[in-house]
Amino acid sequence: MIEHRPHIYGVIGEFEKPEQLVHAATKIREAGYRYYECYTPFPVEGMPEAMAMRRNDVPLITLIGGLIGGLGGFGFQYWVNVYAYPLNIAGRPLNSWPAFIPVTFELTILCASLSAVFGMLALNGLPQPHHPIFNAHRFRHASADRFLRLHPGARQKVPSRGDGPLSARARRPSRFRGA
């Protein structure tokens, strides 16, 4: 009979202090690893620099969404008042742009905020109701009092236990099985 075993998703290193995690992240980046994650109970100063995280694209997505909303709102009102259903009321011009400002402003804010939310969700790969690290027994401590780093094994070669300068610093490096 063949026994089915879940694959090993990666290697977790657990640290007691944030400075140890920042040091480990710096060493991992210097060793040439690009795909790893760090989990902390609070924001750690210096972690984005240690992980060499790049600037995200959410501000650009928000700007593009706001411009599309503003131009779309103004363009639609212009089209309706000038081409689709022109009304000459009291001799005012058909393109009375001051009357278009409230709707244009509201659509700018609406489209910018919606594009920011959905852009952030898309760039973060969310919603992700389950991640294989949730199967790790010690992961619940990442939201309370421990600092964890995860090396996914599917994306890169995972160093074996005892290799490199990180093995002595990690309190409990462990392999865990994904779902």
Residue pairs with C-beta under 8 A, 6 or more apart in sequence:
5 177
6 177
6 178
6 179
7 154
7 177
7 178
8 153
8 175
8 176
8 177
8 178
9 132
9 133
9 135
9 152
9 153
9 154
9 176
9 177
9 178
10 132
10 133
10 150
10 151
10 152
10 153
10 154
10 158
10 175
10 176
10 178
11 150
11 151
11 153
11 158
11 159
11 173
11 174
11 175
12 133
12 136
12 138
12 139
12 148
12 149
12 150
12 151
12 173
12 174
12 175
12 176
13 24
13 148
13 149
13 151
13 166
13 169
13 170
13 171
13 172
13 173
14 138
14 141
14 146
14 147
14 148
14 170
14 171
14 172
14 173
14 174
15 21
15 24
15 146
15 147
15 148
15 149
15 169
15 170
15 171
16 146
16 147
16 171
17 147
18 40
18 44
18 45
18 47
18 147
20 147
20 169
21 38
21 40
21 44
21 47
21 147
21 148
21 149
22 44
22 46
22 47
22 50
23 50
23 169
24 149
24 166
24 169
24 170
25 36
25 38
25 47
25 50
25 51
25 149
26 50
27 164
27 165
27 166
28 36
28 149
28 151
28 166
29 50
29 51
29 52
31 164
33 151
33 156
34 156
35 151
35 152
35 155
35 156
36 51
36 149
36 150
36 151
36 152
37 133
37 149
37 150
37 152
38 44
38 47
38 51
38 147
38 148
38 149
38 150
39 133
39 139
39 142
39 143
39 147
39 148
39 149
39 150
40 47
40 142
40 147
40 148
41 142
41 143
41 144
41 145
41 146
41 147
44 147
56 123
57 119
57 123
58 116
58 119
58 120
58 123
61 115
61 116
61 119
61 123
62 112
62 113
62 115
62 116
62 119
63 112
64 115
65 111
65 112
65 114
65 115
65 116
65 119
66 108
66 109
66 111
66 112
66 115
67 108
68 111
68 115
69 107
69 108
69 109
69 110
69 111
69 112
70 104
70 105
70 107
70 108
70 111
72 107
72 111
73 100
73 103
73 104
73 106
73 107
73 108
74 97
74 100
74 104
77 99
77 100
77 103
77 104
78 95
78 97
78 100
81 87
81 94
81 95
81 96
82 94
82 95
86 94
87 94
88 94
121 127
130 179
132 176
132 177
132 178
132 179
133 139
133 150
133 176
135 176
135 177
135 178
135 179
136 174
136 176
137 176
138 146
138 148
138 172
138 174
139 148
141 148
142 148
151 158
151 159
159 166
161 167
161 173
167 173
